Amino acid sequence: MMTAETLWAEYIKKFPEHKNAAYDAWHFCDNQEDADELAELTVSGVKTATASAYFWYEDGTEPLPTVGGHSVILNWAKEAVCIIRMTNITVVPFCEVSAEQAYKEGEGDRSLAYWREVHKQYFERDLIEAGYHFDENIKVVCQEFKVVFGP
């Protein structure tokens, strides 16, 4: 099992110019099946984007992702699978997320209709837990990335 710290240390050995860079470590989604599948899609290069609800960043406790920021992607078991670097960040209403974004996320049939269906369900669960309600105008943080290192 490779930890986030171990994978990051290997990355720094190969790319010492990033030794002062910060990184975070996280997994996709809120269940094992999806988290593991999306981690594999990322490693394989199919998944090059993700999206999150903006409300998680509004209070300032969670920093908004930034272009150039690094993340160690984990599977559900918290094993490091790869390191990504953010290449583009946009914030748009849910109803304005593009078909291109949906395709880059690599999920299901990669259509906007599929993206809207599964993300609406996910955001509804996420928002209810935080005491909010979903509507088509919630802000979504659309993040594009590239894999920069993997075991």
Contact map, one row per residue, 1 for C-alpha under 8 A:
1110000000000000000000000000000000000000000000000000000000000000000000000000001100000000000000000000000000000000000000000000000000000000000000000000000
1111011000000000000000000000000000000000000000000000000000000000000000000000001110000000000000000000000000000000000000000000000000000000000000000000000
1111111000000000000000000000000000000000000000000000000000000000000000000000011100000000000000000000000000000000000000000000000000000000000000000000000
0111111100000000000000001000000000000000000000000000000000000000000000011100001100000000000000000000000000000000000000000000000000000000000000000000000
0011111110000000000000000000000000000000000000000000000000000000000000000000000000000000000000000000000000000000000000000000000000000000000000000000000
0111111111000000000000000000000000000000000000000000000000000000000000000000000000000000000000000000000000000000000000000000000000000000000000000000000
0111111111100000000000000000000000000000000000000000000000000000000000010000000101100000000000000000000000000000000000000000000000000000000000000000011
0001111111110000000000000000000000000000000000000000000000000000000000010000000000100000000000000000000000000000000000000000000000000000000000000000000
0000111111111000000000000000000000000000000000000000000000000000000000000000000000000000000000000000000000000000000000000000000000000000000000000000000
0000011111111100000000000000000000000000000000000000000000000000000000000000000000000000000000000000000000000000000000000000000000000000000000000000000
0000001111111111000000000000000000000000000000000000000000000000000000000000000000000000000000000000000000000000000000000000000000000000000000000000100
0000000111111111111000000000000000000000000000000000000000000000000000000000000000000000000000000000000000000000000000000000000000000000000000000000000
0000000011111111000000000000000000000000000000000000000000000000000000000000000000000000000000000000000000000000000000000000000000000000000000000000000
0000000001111111000000000000000000000000000000000000000000000000000000000000000000000000000000000000000000000000000000000000000000000000000000000000000
0000000000111111111000000000000000000000000000000000000000000000000000000000000000000000000000000000000000000000000000000000000000000000000000000000000
0000000000111111111000000000000000000000000000000000000000000000000000000000000000000000000000000000000000000000000000000000000000000000000000000000000
0000000000010011111100000000000000000000000000000000000000000000000000000000000000000000000000000000000000000000000000000000000000000000000000000000000
0000000000010011111110000000000000000000000000000000000000000000000000000000000000000000000000000000000000000000000000000000000000000000000000000000000
0000000000010011111110000000000000000000000000000000000000000000000000000000000000000000000000000000000000000000000000000000000000000000000000000000000
0000000000000000111111000000000000000000000000000000000000000000000000000000000000000000000000000000000000000000000000000000000000000000000000000000000
0000000000000000011111100000000000000000000000000000000000000000000011000000000000000000000000000000000000000000000000000000000000000000000000000000000
0000000000000000000111110000000000000000000000000000000000000000000011000000000000000000000000000000000000000000000000000000000000000000000000000000000
0000000000000000000011111000000000000000000000000000000000000000000011110000000000000000000000000000000000000000000000000000000000000000000000000000000
0000000000000000000001111100000000000000000000000000000000000000000001110000000000000000000000000000000000000000000000000000000000000000000000000000000
0001000000000000000000111110000000000000000000000000000000000000000000111100000000000000000000000000000000000000000000000000000000000000000000000000000
0000000000000000000000011111000000000000000000000000000000000000000000111100010000000000000000000000000000000000000000000000000000000000000000000000000
0000000000000000000000001111100000100010000000000000000000000000000000001111010000000000000000000000000000000000000000000000000000000000000000000000000
0000000000000000000000000111110001110110000000000000000000000000000000001110000000000000000000000000000000000000000000000000000000000000000000000000000
0000000000000000000000000011111001100000000000000000000000000000000000000000000000000000000000000000000000000000000000000000000000000000000000000000000
0000000000000000000000000001111101100000000000000000000000000000000000000000000000000000000000000000000000000000000000000000000000000000000000000000000
0000000000000000000000000000111111100000000000000000000000000000000000000001000000000000000000000000000000000000000000000000000000000000000000000000000
0000000000000000000000000000011111110000000000000000000000000000000000000011000000000000000000000000000000000000000000000000000000000000000000000000000
0000000000000000000000000000001111111000000000000000000000000000000000000000000000000000000000000000000000000000000000000000000000000000000000000000000
0000000000000000000000000001111111111100000000000000000000000000000000000000000000000000000000000000000000000000000000000000000000000000000000000000000
0000000000000000000000000011111111111110000000000000000000000000000000000011000000000000000000000000000000000000000000000000000000000000000000000000000
0000000000000000000000000001000111111111000000000000000000000000000000000011000000000000000000000000000000000000000000000000000000000000000000000000000
0000000000000000000000000000000011111111100000000000000000000000000000000000000000000000000000000000000000000000000000000000000000000000000000000000000
0000000000000000000000000001000001111111110000100000000000000000000000000000000000000000000000000000000000100000000000000000000000000000000000000000000
0000000000000000000000000011000000111111111000000000000000000000000000001110000010000000000000000000000000000000000000000000000000000000000000000000000
0000000000000000000000000000000000011111111100000000000000000000000000000000000010000000000000000000000000000000000000000000000000000000000000000000000
0000000000000000000000000000000000001111111111100000000000000000000000000000000000000000000000000000000001000000000000000000000000000000000000000000000
0000000000000000000000000000000000000111111111110000000000000000000000000000000000000000000000000000000000000000000000000000000000000000000000000010000
0000000000000000000000000000000000000011111111100000000000000000000000000000000011000000000000000000000000000000000000000000000000000000000000000010010
0000000000000000000000000000000000000001111111100000000000000000000000000000000000000000000000000000000000000000000000000000000000000000000000000000000
0000000000000000000000000000000000000000111111110000000000000000000000000000000000000000000000000000000000000000000000000000000000000000000000000010000
0000000000000000000000000000000000000000111111110000000000000000000000000000000000000000000000000000000111000000000000000000000000000000000000000000000
0000000000000000000000000000000000000100111111111100000000000000000000000000000000000000000000000000000111100000000000000000000000000000000000000000000
0000000000000000000000000000000000000000010011111100000000000000000000000000000000000000000000000000000111000000000000000000000000000000000000011110000
0000000000000000000000000000000000000000000000111110000000000000000000000000000000000000000000000000100111000000000000000000000000000000000001111000000
0000000000000000000000000000000000000000000000111111000000000000000000000000000000000000000000000000000110000000000000000000000000000000000001110000000
0000000000000000000000000000000000000000000000001111100000000000000000000000000000000000000000000000000000000000000000000000000000000000000111100000000
0000000000000000000000000000000000000000000000000111110000000000000000000000000000000000000000000000000000000000000000000000000000000000000111000000000
0000000000000000000000000000000000000000000000000011111100000000000000000000000000000000000000000000000000000000000000000010000000000000011110000000000
0000000000000000000000000000000000000000000000000001111111000000000000000000000000000000001000000000000000000000000000000000000000000000011110000000000
0000000000000000000000000000000000000000000000000000111111100000000000000000000000000000000000000000000000000000000000000000000000000000001000000000000
0000000000000000000000000000000000000000000000000000111111100100000000000000000000000000000000000000000000000000000000000000000000000000000000000000000
0000000000000000000000000000000000000000000000000000011111111111000000000000000000000000000000000000000000000000000000000000000000000000000000000000000
0000000000000000000000000000000000000000000000000000011111111000000000000000000000000000000000000000000000000000000000000000000000000000000000000000000
0000000000000000000000000000000000000000000000000000001111111100000000000000000000000000000000000000000000000000000000000000000000000000000000000000000
0000000000000000000000000000000000000000000000000000000011111110000000000000000000000000000000000000000000000000000000000000000000000000000000000000000
0000000000000000000000000000000000000000000000000000000011111110000000000000000000000000000000000000000000000000000000000000000000000000000000000000000
0000000000000000000000000000000000000000000000000000000110111111000000000000000000000000000000000000000000000000000000000000000000000000000000000000000
0000000000000000000000000000000000000000000000000000000010011111100000000000000000000000000000000000000000000000000000000000000000000000000000000000000
0000000000000000000000000000000000000000000000000000000010000111110000000000000000000000000000000000000000000000000000000000000000000000000000000000000
0000000000000000000000000000000000000000000000000000000000000011111010000000000000000100100000000000000000000000000000000000000000000000000000100000000
0000000000000000000000000000000000000000000000000000000000000001111110000000000000000101100000000000000000000000000000000000000000000000000000000000000
0000000000000000000000000000000000000000000000000000000000000000111110000000000000001111100000000000000000000000000000000000000000000000000000000000000
0000000000000000000000000000000000000000000000000000000000000000011111000000000000001110000000000000000000000000000000000000000000000000000000000000000
0000000000000000000011100000000000000000000000000000000000000000111111100000000000001100000000000000000000000000000000000000000000000000000000000000000
0000000000000000000011110000000000000000000000000000000000000000000111110000000000111100000000000000000000000000000000000000000000000000000000000000000
0000000000000000000000111100000000000000000000000000000000000000000011111000000000111000000000000000000000000000000000000000000000000000000000000000000
0001001100000000000000111100000000000000000000000000000000000000000001111100000111110000000000000000000000000000000000000000000000000000000000000000000
0001000000000000000000001111000000000010000000000000000000000000000000111110000111110000000000000000000000000000000000000000000000000000000000000000000
0001000000000000000000001111000000000010000000000000000000000000000000011111111111000000000000000000000000000000000000000000000000000000000000000000000
0000000000000000000000000011000100110010000000000000000000000000000000001111111110000000000000000000000000000000000000000000000000000000000000000000000
0000000000000000000000000010001100110000000000000000000000000000000000000111111000000000000000000000000000000000000000000000000000000000000000000000000
0000000000000000000000000000000000000000000000000000000000000000000000000111111000000000000000000000000000000000000000000000000000000000000000000000000
0010000000000000000000000110000000000000000000000000000000000000000000000111111100000000000000000000000000000000000000000000000000000000000000000000000
1111000000000000000000000000000000000000000000000000000000000000000000000111111110000000000000000000000000000000000000000000000000000000000000000000000
1111001000000000000000000000000000000000000000000000000000000000000000011110011111000000000000000000000000000000000000000000000000000000000000000000000
0100000000000000000000000000000000000011001000000000000000000000000000011110001111100000000000000000000000000000000000000000000000000000000000000000011
0000001000000000000000000000000000000000001000000000000000000000000000011100000111110000000000000000000000000000000000000000000000000000000000000011111
0000001100000000000000000000000000000000000000000000000000000000000001111000000011111000000000000000000000000000000000000000000000000000000000000011110
0000000000000000000000000000000000000000000000000000000000000000000001111000000001111100000000000000000000000000000000000000000000000000000000001111100
0000000000000000000000000000000000000000000000000000000000000000001111100000000000111110000000000000000000000000000000000000000000000000000000001111000
0000000000000000000000000000000000000000000000000000000000000000111111000000000000011111100000000000000000000000000000000000000000000000000000111100000
0000000000000000000000000000000000000000000000000000000000000000001100000000000000001111100000000000000000000000000000000000000000000000000000111100000
0000000000000000000000000000000000000000000000000000000000000000011000000000000000000111110000000000000000000000000000000000000000000000000000111000000
0000000000000000000000000000000000000000000000000000000000000000111000000000000000000111111000000000000000000000000000000000000000000000000011110000000
0000000000000000000000000000000000000000000000000000000000000000000000000000000000000001111100000000000000000000000000000000000000000000000011100000000
0000000000000000000000000000000000000000000000000000010000000000000000000000000000000000111110000000000000000000000000000000000000000000001111000000000
0000000000000000000000000000000000000000000000000000000000000000000000000000000000000000011111011000000000000000000000000000000000000000001111000000000
0000000000000000000000000000000000000000000000000000000000000000000000000000000000000000001111111000000000000000000000000000000000000001111100000000000
0000000000000000000000000000000000000000000000000000000000000000000000000000000000000000000111111000000000000000000000000000000000000001111100000000000
0000000000000000000000000000000000000000000000000000000000000000000000000000000000000000000011111000000000000000000000000000000000000001100000000000000
0000000000000000000000000000000000000000000000000000000000000000000000000000000000000000000111111100000000000000000000000000000000000000000000000000000
0000000000000000000000000000000000000000000000000000000000000000000000000000000000000000000111111110110000000000000000000000000000000000000101000000000
0000000000000000000000000000000000000000000000000000000000000000000000000000000000000000000000011111110000000001000000000000000000000000000000000000000
0000000000000000000000000000000000000000000000000000000000000000000000000000000000000000000000001111111000000011000000000000000000000000000000000000000
0000000000000000000000000000000000000000000000000000000000000000000000000000000000000000000000000111111100000000000000000000000000000000000000000000000
0000000000000000000000000000000000000000000000001000000000000000000000000000000000000000000000001111111110000000000000000000000000000000000001000000000
0000000000000000000000000000000000000000000000000000000000000000000000000000000000000000000000001111111111100111001000000000000000000000000000000000000
0000000000000000000000000000000000000000000000000000000000000000000000000000000000000000000000000011111111100111000000000000000000000000000000000000000
0000000000000000000000000000000000000000000001111100000000000000000000000000000000000000000000000001111111000100000000000000000000000000000000010000000
0000000000000000000000000000000000000000000001111100000000000000000000000000000000000000000000000000111111100100000000000000000000000000000000000000000
0000000000000000000000000000000000000000100001111000000000000000000000000000000000000000000000000000011111111100000000000000000000000000000000000000000
0000000000000000000000000000000000000100000000100000000000000000000000000000000000000000000000000000011011111100001000000000000000000000000000000000000
0000000000000000000000000000000000000000000000000000000000000000000000000000000000000000000000000000000001111110011000000000000000000000000000000000000
0000000000000000000000000000000000000000000000000000000000000000000000000000000000000000000000000000000001111110010000000000000000000000000000000000000
0000000000000000000000000000000000000000000000000000000000000000000000000000000000000000000000000000011111111111011000000000000000000000000000000000000
0000000000000000000000000000000000000000000000000000000000000000000000000000000000000000000000000010011000011111111000000000000000000000000000000000000
0000000000000000000000000000000000000000000000000000000000000000000000000000000000000000000000000110011000000111111100000000000000000000000000000000000
0000000000000000000000000000000000000000000000000000000000000000000000000000000000000000000000000000000000000011111110000000000000000000000000000000000
0000000000000000000000000000000000000000000000000000000000000000000000000000000000000000000000000000000000011111111111000000000000000000000000000000000
0000000000000000000000000000000000000000000000000000000000000000000000000000000000000000000000000000010000110111111111100000000000000000000000000000000
0000000000000000000000000000000000000000000000000000000000000000000000000000000000000000000000000000000000000001111111110000000000000000000000000000000
0000000000000000000000000000000000000000000000000000000000000000000000000000000000000000000000000000000000000000111111111000000000000000000000000000000
0000000000000000000000000000000000000000000000000000000000000000000000000000000000000000000000000000000000000000011111111100000000000000000000000000000
0000000000000000000000000000000000000000000000000000000000000000000000000000000000000000000000000000000000000000001111111110000000000000000000000000000
0000000000000000000000000000000000000000000000000000000000000000000000000000000000000000000000000000000000000000000111111111000000000100000000000000000
0000000000000000000000000000000000000000000000000000000000000000000000000000000000000000000000000000000000000000000011111111100000000000000000000000000
0000000000000000000000000000000000000000000000000000000000000000000000000000000000000000000000000000000000000000000001111111110000000000000000000000000
0000000000000000000000000000000000000000000000000000100000000000000000000000000000000000000000000000000000000000000000111111111000000100000000000000000
0000000000000000000000000000000000000000000000000000000000000000000000000000000000000000000000000000000000000000000000011111111100001100000000000000000
0000000000000000000000000000000000000000000000000000000000000000000000000000000000000000000000000000000000000000000000001111111110000000000000000000000
0000000000000000000000000000000000000000000000000000000000000000000000000000000000000000000000000000000000000000000000000111111111000000000000000000000
0000000000000000000000000000000000000000000000000000000000000000000000000000000000000000000000000000000000000000000000000011111111111100000000000000000
0000000000000000000000000000000000000000000000000000000000000000000000000000000000000000000000000000000000000000000000000001111111111000000000000000000
0000000000000000000000000000000000000000000000000000000000000000000000000000000000000000000000000000000000000000000000000000111111110000000000000000000
0000000000000000000000000000000000000000000000000000000000000000000000000000000000000000000000000000000000000000000000000000011111110000000000000000000
0000000000000000000000000000000000000000000000000000000000000000000000000000000000000000000000000000000000000000000000000000001111111000000000000000000
0000000000000000000000000000000000000000000000000000000000000000000000000000000000000000000000000000000000000000000000000000001111111100000000000000000
0000000000000000000000000000000000000000000000000000000000000000000000000000000000000000000000000000000000000000000000000001001100111110000000000000000
0000000000000000000000000000000000000000000000000000000000000000000000000000000000000000000000000000000000000000000000010011001000011111010000000000000
0000000000000000000000000000000000000000000000000000000000000000000000000000000000000000000000000000000000000000000000000000000000001111110000000000000
0000000000000000000000000000000000000000000000000000000000000000000000000000000000000000000011100000000000000000000000000000000000000111110000000000000
0000000000000000000000000000000000000000000000000000000000000000000000000000000000000000000011100000000000000000000000000000000000000011111000000000000
0000000000000000000000000000000000000000000000000000110000000000000000000000000000000000000011000000000000000000000000000000000000000111111100000000000
0000000000000000000000000000000000000000000000000000111000000000000000000000000000000000001111000000000000000000000000000000000000000000111110000000000
0000000000000000000000000000000000000000000000000011110000000000000000000000000000000000001111001000000000000000000000000000000000000000011111000000000
0000000000000000000000000000000000000000000000000011110000000000000000000000000000000000111100000000000000000000000000000000000000000000001111100000000
0000000000000000000000000000000000000000000000001111000000000000000000000000000000000000111100001000100000000000000000000000000000000000000111110000000
0000000000000000000000000000000000000000000000001110000000000000100000000000000000000111110000000000000000000000000000000000000000000000000011111000000
0000000000000000000000000000000000000000000000011100000000000000000000000000000000000111100000000000000100000000000000000000000000000000000001111100000
0000000000000000000000000000000000000000000000011000000000000000000000000000000000011111000000000000000000000000000000000000000000000000000000111110000
0000000000000000000000000000000000000000000000010000000000000000000000000000000000011110000000000000000000000000000000000000000000000000000000011111000
0000000000000000000000000000000000000000011010010000000000000000000000000000000001111000000000000000000000000000000000000000000000000000000000001111110
0000000000000000000000000000000000000000000000000000000000000000000000000000000001111000000000000000000000000000000000000000000000000000000000000111110
0000000000100000000000000000000000000000000000000000000000000000000000000000000001110000000000000000000000000000000000000000000000000000000000000011111
0000001000000000000000000000000000000000001000000000000000000000000000000000000011100000000000000000000000000000000000000000000000000000000000000011111
0000001000000000000000000000000000000000000000000000000000000000000000000000000011000000000000000000000000000000000000000000000000000000000000000000111
